[in-house]
Amino acid sequence: MSSNVTAQNPEGLDPVLSEPVGHGNSVAAWTAVGIMLVGMLVGCIAFALHAAVVVYIGIAIIVIGLIAGGVMRQAGFGVGGHRSNGNGH
């Protein structure tokens, strides 16, 4: 039995959400998520080691990731930006 969740129509739209497939898949998004993952890793390891100052450094890295993603989106590296390839993949 097949599920229509993964099926796509010829226009490339998700039949469940009626949105283009691949939304949010951009250089800006991947950069923001990558930086935030590093921040989470630093914070979680520091939390396990009871190093409060380093936990706050991890939180700061997460905030830097959010800012970096926003700046890159404004610079045109987000979905539909003038520096992105424009296909959302």
Biopython code that builds the backbone (N, CA, C, O; Angstrom):
import numpy as np
from Bio.PDB.StructureBuilder import StructureBuilder

atoms = [
    (1, "MET", "N", (0.834, -1.158, 0.000)),
    (1, "MET", "CA", (0.000, 0.000, 0.000)),
    (1, "MET", "C", (0.890, 1.235, 0.000)),
    (1, "MET", "O", (1.823, 1.312, 0.798)),
    (2, "SER", "N", (0.632, 2.185, -0.855)),
    (2, "SER", "CA", (1.467, 3.369, -0.934)),
    (2, "SER", "C", (0.827, 4.525, -0.176)),
    (2, "SER", "O", (-0.395, 4.619, -0.057)),
    (3, "SER", "N", (1.672, 5.386, 0.323)),
    (3, "SER", "CA", (1.209, 6.549, 1.063)),
    (3, "SER", "C", (1.334, 7.773, 0.180)),
    (3, "SER", "O", (2.306, 7.903, -0.564)),
    (4, "ASN", "N", (0.376, 8.664, 0.249)),
    (4, "ASN", "CA", (0.454, 9.874, -0.557)),
    (4, "ASN", "C", (1.281, 10.962, 0.111)),
    (4, "ASN", "O", (1.403, 12.058, -0.436)),
    (5, "VAL", "N", (1.853, 10.687, 1.282)),
    (5, "VAL", "CA", (2.663, 11.689, 1.978)),
    (5, "VAL", "C", (3.926, 11.986, 1.192)),
    (5, "VAL", "O", (4.361, 13.137, 1.144)),
    (6, "THR", "N", (4.527, 10.978, 0.575)),
    (6, "THR", "CA", (5.765, 11.197, -0.166)),
    (6, "THR", "C", (5.521, 11.419, -1.652)),
    (6, "THR", "O", (6.460, 11.734, -2.384)),
    (7, "ALA", "N", (4.291, 11.264, -2.112)),
    (7, "ALA", "CA", (4.001, 11.451, -3.527)),
    (7, "ALA", "C", (4.005, 12.932, -3.873)),
    (7, "ALA", "O", (3.638, 13.778, -3.058)),
    (8, "GLN", "N", (4.429, 13.229, -5.106)),
    (8, "GLN", "CA", (4.451, 14.605, -5.578)),
    (8, "GLN", "C", (3.687, 14.689, -6.887)),
    (8, "GLN", "O", (3.688, 13.752, -7.686)),
    (9, "ASN", "N", (3.046, 15.809, -7.091)),
    (9, "ASN", "CA", (2.395, 16.015, -8.372)),
    (9, "ASN", "C", (3.400, 16.644, -9.341)),
    (9, "ASN", "O", (4.498, 17.006, -8.918)),
    (10, "PRO", "N", (3.065, 16.783, -10.613)),
    (10, "PRO", "CA", (4.042, 17.288, -11.599)),
    (10, "PRO", "C", (4.594, 18.685, -11.299)),
    (10, "PRO", "O", (5.689, 19.021, -11.750)),
    (11, "GLU", "N", (3.857, 19.495, -10.550)),
    (11, "GLU", "CA", (4.341, 20.842, -10.231)),
    (11, "GLU", "C", (5.353, 20.846, -9.106)),
    (11, "GLU", "O", (5.896, 21.901, -8.779)),
    (12, "GLY", "N", (5.630, 19.676, -8.490)),
    (12, "GLY", "CA", (6.591, 19.598, -7.406)),
    (12, "GLY", "C", (6.040, 20.037, -6.069)),
    (12, "GLY", "O", (6.809, 20.374, -5.169)),
    (13, "LEU", "N", (4.718, 20.042, -5.916)),
    (13, "LEU", "CA", (4.111, 20.471, -4.661)),
    (13, "LEU", "C", (3.817, 19.260, -3.786)),
    (13, "LEU", "O", (3.484, 18.183, -4.281)),
    (14, "ASP", "N", (3.943, 19.452, -2.505)),
    (14, "ASP", "CA", (3.597, 18.428, -1.542)),
    (14, "ASP", "C", (2.073, 18.381, -1.465)),
    (14, "ASP", "O", (1.454, 19.393, -1.136)),
    (15, "PRO", "N", (1.445, 17.232, -1.758)),
    (15, "PRO", "CA", (-0.019, 17.203, -1.786)),
    (15, "PRO", "C", (-0.667, 17.393, -0.419)),
    (15, "PRO", "O", (-1.847, 17.733, -0.336)),
    (16, "VAL", "N", (0.093, 17.179, 0.653)),
    (16, "VAL", "CA", (-0.464, 17.329, 1.985)),
    (16, "VAL", "C", (-0.470, 18.789, 2.406)),
    (16, "VAL", "O", (-1.459, 19.274, 2.955)),
    (17, "LEU", "N", (0.613, 19.484, 2.157)),
    (17, "LEU", "CA", (0.757, 20.863, 2.634)),
    (17, "LEU", "C", (0.534, 21.912, 1.565)),
    (17, "LEU", "O", (0.375, 23.089, 1.888)),
    (18, "SER", "N", (0.517, 21.523, 0.309)),
    (18, "SER", "CA", (0.384, 22.447, -0.827)),
    (18, "SER", "C", (1.474, 23.511, -0.812)),
    (18, "SER", "O", (1.225, 24.668, -1.150)),
    (19, "GLU", "N", (2.681, 23.117, -0.421)),
    (19, "GLU", "CA", (3.835, 24.007, -0.441)),
    (19, "GLU", "C", (4.908, 23.390, -1.324)),
    (19, "GLU", "O", (4.947, 22.170, -1.479)),
    (20, "PRO", "N", (5.782, 24.207, -1.907)),
    (20, "PRO", "CA", (6.883, 23.638, -2.668)),
    (20, "PRO", "C", (7.773, 22.777, -1.780)),
    (20, "PRO", "O", (8.056, 23.144, -0.640)),
    (21, "VAL", "N", (8.205, 21.653, -2.288)),
    (21, "VAL", "CA", (9.072, 20.758, -1.535)),
    (21, "VAL", "C", (10.452, 21.403, -1.421)),
    (21, "VAL", "O", (10.955, 21.954, -2.399)),
    (22, "GLY", "N", (11.064, 21.341, -0.249)),
    (22, "GLY", "CA", (12.407, 21.877, -0.059)),
    (22, "GLY", "C", (12.445, 23.269, 0.527)),
    (22, "GLY", "O", (13.493, 23.913, 0.487)),
    (23, "HIS", "N", (11.353, 23.756, 1.066)),
    (23, "HIS", "CA", (11.353, 25.091, 1.652)),
    (23, "HIS", "C", (12.312, 25.127, 2.842)),
    (23, "HIS", "O", (12.340, 24.199, 3.650)),
    (24, "GLY", "N", (13.087, 26.187, 2.947)),
    (24, "GLY", "CA", (14.050, 26.322, 4.035)),
    (24, "GLY", "C", (15.385, 25.682, 3.754)),
    (24, "GLY", "O", (16.293, 25.775, 4.581)),
    (25, "ASN", "N", (15.536, 25.040, 2.624)),
    (25, "ASN", "CA", (16.784, 24.365, 2.290)),
    (25, "ASN", "C", (17.665, 25.345, 1.529)),
    (25, "ASN", "O", (17.605, 25.413, 0.301)),
    (26, "SER", "N", (18.484, 26.104, 2.254)),
    (26, "SER", "CA", (19.328, 27.117, 1.642)),
    (26, "SER", "C", (20.663, 27.185, 2.373)),
    (26, "SER", "O", (20.834, 26.600, 3.443)),
    (27, "VAL", "N", (21.592, 27.898, 1.785)),
    (27, "VAL", "CA", (22.902, 28.072, 2.407)),
    (27, "VAL", "C", (22.750, 28.774, 3.752)),
    (27, "VAL", "O", (23.417, 28.409, 4.720)),
    (28, "ALA", "N", (21.891, 29.765, 3.820)),
    (28, "ALA", "CA", (21.681, 30.492, 5.078)),
    (28, "ALA", "C", (21.114, 29.568, 6.156)),
    (28, "ALA", "O", (21.552, 29.614, 7.305)),
    (29, "ALA", "N", (20.150, 28.736, 5.793)),
    (29, "ALA", "CA", (19.541, 27.835, 6.767)),
    (29, "ALA", "C", (20.540, 26.790, 7.244)),
    (29, "ALA", "O", (20.634, 26.524, 8.442)),
    (30, "TRP", "N", (21.289, 26.191, 6.312)),
    (30, "TRP", "CA", (22.261, 25.169, 6.704)),
    (30, "TRP", "C", (23.368, 25.767, 7.572)),
    (30, "TRP", "O", (23.826, 25.121, 8.516)),
    (31, "THR", "N", (23.797, 26.971, 7.271)),
    (31, "THR", "CA", (24.823, 27.624, 8.081)),
    (31, "THR", "C", (24.307, 27.887, 9.489)),
    (31, "THR", "O", (24.996, 27.607, 10.470)),
    (32, "ALA", "N", (23.101, 28.424, 9.589)),
    (32, "ALA", "CA", (22.519, 28.709, 10.908)),
    (32, "ALA", "C", (22.372, 27.434, 11.721)),
    (32, "ALA", "O", (22.729, 27.406, 12.899)),
    (33, "VAL", "N", (21.852, 26.381, 11.109)),
    (33, "VAL", "CA", (21.648, 25.127, 11.827)),
    (33, "VAL", "C", (22.981, 24.507, 12.231)),
    (33, "VAL", "O", (23.111, 23.979, 13.336)),
    (34, "GLY", "N", (23.967, 24.568, 11.347)),
    (34, "GLY", "CA", (25.286, 24.017, 11.682)),
    (34, "GLY", "C", (25.920, 24.708, 12.874)),
    (34, "GLY", "O", (26.444, 24.052, 13.774)),
    (35, "ILE", "N", (25.875, 26.025, 12.881)),
    (35, "ILE", "CA", (26.448, 26.783, 13.996)),
    (35, "ILE", "C", (25.676, 26.496, 15.283)),
    (35, "ILE", "O", (26.273, 26.343, 16.348)),
    (36, "MET", "N", (24.352, 26.425, 15.182)),
    (36, "MET", "CA", (23.552, 26.161, 16.371)),
    (36, "MET", "C", (23.777, 24.745, 16.905)),
    (36, "MET", "O", (23.732, 24.527, 18.115)),
    (37, "LEU", "N", (24.016, 23.787, 16.014)),
    (37, "LEU", "CA", (24.341, 22.436, 16.476)),
    (37, "LEU", "C", (25.651, 22.405, 17.253)),
    (37, "LEU", "O", (25.764, 21.705, 18.259)),
    (38, "VAL", "N", (26.635, 23.160, 16.788)),
    (38, "VAL", "CA", (27.902, 23.256, 17.525)),
    (38, "VAL", "C", (27.648, 23.869, 18.897)),
    (38, "VAL", "O", (28.194, 23.403, 19.897)),
    (39, "GLY", "N", (26.825, 24.908, 18.950)),
    (39, "GLY", "CA", (26.489, 25.530, 20.225)),
    (39, "GLY", "C", (25.782, 24.572, 21.166)),
    (39, "GLY", "O", (26.057, 24.559, 22.366)),
    (40, "MET", "N", (24.868, 23.767, 20.626)),
    (40, "MET", "CA", (24.179, 22.769, 21.458)),
    (40, "MET", "C", (25.162, 21.724, 21.973)),
    (40, "MET", "O", (25.084, 21.321, 23.134)),
    (41, "LEU", "N", (26.078, 21.284, 21.128)),
    (41, "LEU", "CA", (27.074, 20.293, 21.541)),
    (41, "LEU", "C", (27.944, 20.839, 22.670)),
    (41, "LEU", "O", (28.172, 20.163, 23.673)),
    (42, "VAL", "N", (28.425, 22.062, 22.497)),
    (42, "VAL", "CA", (29.247, 22.699, 23.536)),
    (42, "VAL", "C", (28.451, 22.832, 24.830)),
    (42, "VAL", "O", (28.947, 22.495, 25.906)),
    (43, "GLY", "N", (27.220, 23.323, 24.725)),
    (43, "GLY", "CA", (26.395, 23.522, 25.914)),
    (43, "GLY", "C", (26.051, 22.227, 26.631)),
    (43, "GLY", "O", (26.080, 22.170, 27.860)),
    (44, "CYS", "N", (25.725, 21.184, 25.867)),
    (44, "CYS", "CA", (25.348, 19.908, 26.495)),
    (44, "CYS", "C", (26.538, 19.243, 27.177)),
    (44, "CYS", "O", (26.407, 18.712, 28.280)),
    (45, "ILE", "N", (27.688, 19.271, 26.530)),
    (45, "ILE", "CA", (28.881, 18.682, 27.155)),
    (45, "ILE", "C", (29.257, 19.474, 28.408)),
    (45, "ILE", "O", (29.599, 18.887, 29.435)),
    (46, "ALA", "N", (29.193, 20.795, 28.326)),
    (46, "ALA", "CA", (29.521, 21.622, 29.486)),
    (46, "ALA", "C", (28.529, 21.405, 30.618)),
    (46, "ALA", "O", (28.911, 21.405, 31.789)),
    (47, "PHE", "N", (27.251, 21.219, 30.277)),
    (47, "PHE", "CA", (26.245, 20.963, 31.304)),
    (47, "PHE", "C", (26.540, 19.652, 32.026)),
    (47, "PHE", "O", (26.412, 19.563, 33.247)),
    (48, "ALA", "N", (26.933, 18.641, 31.266)),
    (48, "ALA", "CA", (27.250, 17.347, 31.875)),
    (48, "ALA", "C", (28.493, 17.435, 32.755)),
    (48, "ALA", "O", (28.625, 16.675, 33.715)),
    (49, "LEU", "N", (29.399, 18.347, 32.440)),
    (49, "LEU", "CA", (30.631, 18.520, 33.215)),
    (49, "LEU", "C", (30.486, 19.586, 34.304)),
    (49, "LEU", "O", (31.460, 19.913, 34.981)),
    (50, "HIS", "N", (29.277, 20.128, 34.476)),
    (50, "HIS", "CA", (28.993, 21.157, 35.482)),
    (50, "HIS", "C", (29.866, 22.404, 35.286)),
    (50, "HIS", "O", (30.355, 22.983, 36.256)),
    (51, "ALA", "N", (30.054, 22.805, 34.044)),
    (51, "ALA", "CA", (30.831, 24.005, 33.728)),
    (51, "ALA", "C", (29.863, 25.095, 33.265)),
    (51, "ALA", "O", (29.588, 25.229, 32.073)),
    (52, "ALA", "N", (29.355, 25.862, 34.213)),
    (52, "ALA", "CA", (28.307, 26.843, 33.926)),
    (52, "ALA", "C", (28.737, 27.898, 32.921)),
    (52, "ALA", "O", (27.950, 28.280, 32.054)),
    (53, "VAL", "N", (29.962, 28.371, 33.021)),
    (53, "VAL", "CA", (30.428, 29.416, 32.108)),
    (53, "VAL", "C", (30.428, 28.907, 30.670)),
    (53, "VAL", "O", (30.059, 29.641, 29.753)),
    (54, "VAL", "N", (30.834, 27.668, 30.471)),
    (54, "VAL", "CA", (30.885, 27.112, 29.120)),
    (54, "VAL", "C", (29.472, 26.841, 28.595)),
    (54, "VAL", "O", (29.244, 26.894, 27.387)),
    (55, "VAL", "N", (28.520, 26.552, 29.495)),
    (55, "VAL", "CA", (27.123, 26.416, 29.071)),
    (55, "VAL", "C", (26.653, 27.738, 28.468)),
    (55, "VAL", "O", (26.003, 27.755, 27.423)),
    (56, "TYR", "N", (26.984, 28.834, 29.127)),
    (56, "TYR", "CA", (26.606, 30.149, 28.599)),
    (56, "TYR", "C", (27.325, 30.463, 27.295)),
    (56, "TYR", "O", (26.770, 31.148, 26.436)),
    (57, "ILE", "N", (28.524, 29.987, 27.137)),
    (57, "ILE", "CA", (29.231, 30.146, 25.858)),
    (57, "ILE", "C", (28.487, 29.374, 24.772)),
    (57, "ILE", "O", (28.353, 29.869, 23.653)),
    (58, "GLY", "N", (27.999, 28.166, 25.082)),
    (58, "GLY", "CA", (27.200, 27.402, 24.130)),
    (58, "GLY", "C", (25.932, 28.137, 23.732)),
    (58, "GLY", "O", (25.551, 28.142, 22.561)),
    (59, "ILE", "N", (25.280, 28.758, 24.708)),
    (59, "ILE", "CA", (24.081, 29.549, 24.419)),
    (59, "ILE", "C", (24.428, 30.726, 23.512)),
    (59, "ILE", "O", (23.672, 31.054, 22.597)),
    (60, "ALA", "N", (25.569, 31.361, 23.766)),
    (60, "ALA", "CA", (26.001, 32.477, 22.920)),
    (60, "ALA", "C", (26.271, 32.010, 21.485)),
    (60, "ALA", "O", (25.972, 32.726, 20.530)),
    (61, "ILE", "N", (26.832, 30.817, 21.339)),
    (61, "ILE", "CA", (27.083, 30.274, 19.998)),
    (61, "ILE", "C", (25.760, 30.040, 19.273)),
    (61, "ILE", "O", (25.666, 30.283, 18.070)),
    (62, "ILE", "N", (24.742, 29.575, 19.985)),
    (62, "ILE", "CA", (23.424, 29.380, 19.370)),
    (62, "ILE", "C", (22.863, 30.708, 18.882)),
    (62, "ILE", "O", (22.319, 30.783, 17.781)),
    (63, "VAL", "N", (22.988, 31.748, 19.685)),
    (63, "VAL", "CA", (22.504, 33.077, 19.290)),
    (63, "VAL", "C", (23.290, 33.580, 18.078)),
    (63, "VAL", "O", (22.716, 34.186, 17.173)),
    (64, "ILE", "N", (24.592, 33.331, 18.058)),
    (64, "ILE", "CA", (25.420, 33.725, 16.908)),
    (64, "ILE", "C", (24.936, 33.002, 15.654)),
    (64, "ILE", "O", (24.917, 33.594, 14.575)),
    (65, "GLY", "N", (24.542, 31.727, 15.778)),
    (65, "GLY", "CA", (24.007, 30.990, 14.634)),
    (65, "GLY", "C", (22.732, 31.606, 14.103)),
    (65, "GLY", "O", (22.550, 31.708, 12.889)),
    (66, "LEU", "N", (21.839, 32.023, 15.002)),
    (66, "LEU", "CA", (20.614, 32.695, 14.571)),
    (66, "LEU", "C", (20.922, 33.996, 13.835)),
    (66, "LEU", "O", (20.319, 34.296, 12.805)),
    (67, "ILE", "N", (21.853, 34.753, 14.368)),
    (67, "ILE", "CA", (22.223, 36.025, 13.740)),
    (67, "ILE", "C", (22.883, 35.775, 12.389)),
    (67, "ILE", "O", (22.589, 36.471, 11.418)),
    (68, "ALA", "N", (23.777, 34.783, 12.321)),
    (68, "ALA", "CA", (24.462, 34.478, 11.057)),
    (68, "ALA", "C", (23.464, 34.064, 9.983)),
    (68, "ALA", "O", (23.583, 34.486, 8.833)),
    (69, "GLY", "N", (22.482, 33.243, 10.344)),
    (69, "GLY", "CA", (21.463, 32.844, 9.380)),
    (69, "GLY", "C", (20.657, 34.032, 8.878)),
    (69, "GLY", "O", (20.380, 34.132, 7.683)),
    (70, "GLY", "N", (20.284, 34.922, 9.769)),
    (70, "GLY", "CA", (19.539, 36.117, 9.378)),
    (70, "GLY", "C", (20.340, 37.039, 8.488)),
    (70, "GLY", "O", (19.816, 37.588, 7.518)),
    (71, "VAL", "N", (21.615, 37.211, 8.816)),
    (71, "VAL", "CA", (22.476, 38.070, 7.996)),
    (71, "VAL", "C", (22.664, 37.463, 6.604)),
    (71, "VAL", "O", (22.632, 38.175, 5.600)),
    (72, "MET", "N", (22.860, 36.153, 6.554)),
    (72, "MET", "CA", (23.038, 35.500, 5.254)),
    (72, "MET", "C", (21.754, 35.552, 4.421)),
    (72, "MET", "O", (21.810, 35.680, 3.197)),
    (73, "ARG", "N", (20.603, 35.454, 5.084)),
    (73, "ARG", "CA", (19.338, 35.564, 4.361)),
    (73, "ARG", "C", (19.186, 36.962, 3.771)),
    (73, "ARG", "O", (18.753, 37.124, 2.630)),
    (74, "GLN", "N", (19.551, 37.971, 4.568)),
    (74, "GLN", "CA", (19.487, 39.347, 4.075)),
    (74, "GLN", "C", (20.488, 39.604, 2.954)),
    (74, "GLN", "O", (20.274, 40.472, 2.107)),
    (75, "ALA", "N", (21.593, 38.837, 2.954)),
    (75, "ALA", "CA", (22.606, 38.988, 1.904)),
    (75, "ALA", "C", (22.231, 38.236, 0.628)),
    (75, "ALA", "O", (22.950, 38.309, -0.369)),
    (76, "GLY", "N", (21.102, 37.510, 0.656)),
    (76, "GLY", "CA", (20.631, 36.851, -0.553)),
    (76, "GLY", "C", (20.891, 35.366, -0.620)),
    (76, "GLY", "O", (20.701, 34.760, -1.675)),
    (77, "PHE", "N", (21.319, 34.761, 0.471)),
    (77, "PHE", "CA", (21.599, 33.329, 0.472)),
    (77, "PHE", "C", (20.434, 32.495, 0.988)),
    (77, "PHE", "O", (20.573, 31.280, 1.126)),
    (78, "GLY", "N", (19.305, 33.103, 1.272)),
    (78, "GLY", "CA", (18.126, 32.361, 1.716)),
    (78, "GLY", "C", (17.351, 31.801, 0.536)),
    (78, "GLY", "O", (17.743, 31.990, -0.615)),
    (79, "VAL", "N", (16.257, 31.116, 0.817)),
    (79, "VAL", "CA", (15.420, 30.570, -0.252)),
    (79, "VAL", "C", (14.864, 31.715, -1.083)),
    (79, "VAL", "O", (14.264, 32.649, -0.551)),
    (80, "GLY", "N", (15.070, 31.635, -2.387)),
    (80, "GLY", "CA", (14.600, 32.670, -3.286)),
    (80, "GLY", "C", (15.471, 33.907, -3.321)),
    (80, "GLY", "O", (15.123, 34.881, -3.988)),
    (81, "GLY", "N", (16.599, 33.895, -2.619)),
    (81, "GLY", "CA", (17.495, 35.040, -2.620)),
    (81, "GLY", "C", (18.223, 35.184, -3.941)),
    (81, "GLY", "O", (18.316, 34.232, -4.715)),
    (82, "HIS", "N", (18.736, 36.369, -4.197)),
    (82, "HIS", "CA", (19.374, 36.617, -5.479)),
    (82, "HIS", "C", (20.722, 35.880, -5.618)),
    (82, "HIS", "O", (21.237, 35.765, -6.730)),
    (83, "ARG", "N", (21.293, 35.388, -4.528)),
    (83, "ARG", "CA", (22.539, 34.633, -4.615)),
    (83, "ARG", "C", (22.327, 33.127, -4.508)),
    (83, "ARG", "O", (23.283, 32.362, -4.638)),
    (84, "SER", "N", (21.107, 32.694, -4.277)),
    (84, "SER", "CA", (20.829, 31.262, -4.209)),
    (84, "SER", "C", (20.501, 30.749, -5.584)),
    (84, "SER", "O", (20.221, 31.528, -6.496)),
    (85, "ASN", "N", (20.534, 29.419, -5.741)),
    (85, "ASN", "CA", (20.268, 28.852, -7.060)),
    (85, "ASN", "C", (18.790, 28.881, -7.411)),
    (85, "ASN", "O", (18.435, 28.599, -8.556)),
    (86, "GLY", "N", (17.923, 29.209, -6.474)),
    (86, "GLY", "CA", (16.534, 29.463, -6.770)),
    (86, "GLY", "C", (15.611, 28.268, -6.865)),
    (86, "GLY", "O", (14.402, 28.445, -7.018)),
    (87, "ASN", "N", (16.137, 27.050, -6.780)),
    (87, "ASN", "CA", (15.238, 25.916, -6.905)),
    (87, "ASN", "C", (14.839, 25.330, -5.554)),
    (87, "ASN", "O", (14.041, 24.393, -5.526)),
    (88, "GLY", "N", (15.351, 25.833, -4.442)),
    (88, "GLY", "CA", (14.958, 25.373, -3.122)),
    (88, "GLY", "C", (15.538, 24.027, -2.720)),
    (88, "GLY", "O", (15.119, 23.462, -1.710)),
    (89, "HIS", "N", (16.478, 23.505, -3.473)),
    (89, "HIS", "CA", (17.072, 22.196, -3.161)),
    (89, "HIS", "C", (18.567, 22.332, -3.040)),
    (89, "HIS", "O", (19.258, 21.347, -2.781)),
]
sb = StructureBuilder()
sb.init_structure("model")
sb.init_model(0)
sb.init_chain("A")
sb.init_seg("    ")
for serial, (resi, resn, name, xyz) in enumerate(atoms, 1):
    if name == "N":
        sb.init_residue(resn, " ", resi, " ")
    sb.init_atom(name, np.array(xyz, "f"), 0.0, 1.0, " ", f" {name:<3s}", serial, name[0])
structure = sb.get_structure()
